[in-house]
Amino acid sequence: MSDSNYRLRETREYLGLDGDAVFDQTGIAPERLVAIESDGSATDIELQRLSRLYGYTVSYLEGTEDRFDDSRVEFLARWVEELSEEDRAEAIRFAHYLQAPSRQER
């Protein structure tokens, strides 16, 4: 298993996301996610979607960049683990809202 395959699975598991949660947020089917995590066959679009969902750069997920050290992100990830699937999905939607271009331009 390459570093990128390991990082993809490790990051998803760390965030407490299962295949269904990833599908709900990215449209990547659970079966496809298993393939991506086992053989590294992600397309650029799939990597971008996973990057947005996981909150890590594509470079990190590909294994070409080290993870940044931000204790606030670590705290949020631990906090999200305790939420129900429905609440976790809502938190992800809110994070996407906060990252929307119209909010960044303010």
Secondary structure, 3 states (H helix, E strand, C coil): CCHHHHHHHHHHHHCCCCHHHHHHHHCCCHHHHHHHHHHCCCCHHHHHHHHHHHCCCHHHHHCCCCCCCCHHHHHHHHHHHCCCHHHHHHHHHHHHHHHCHHHHCC
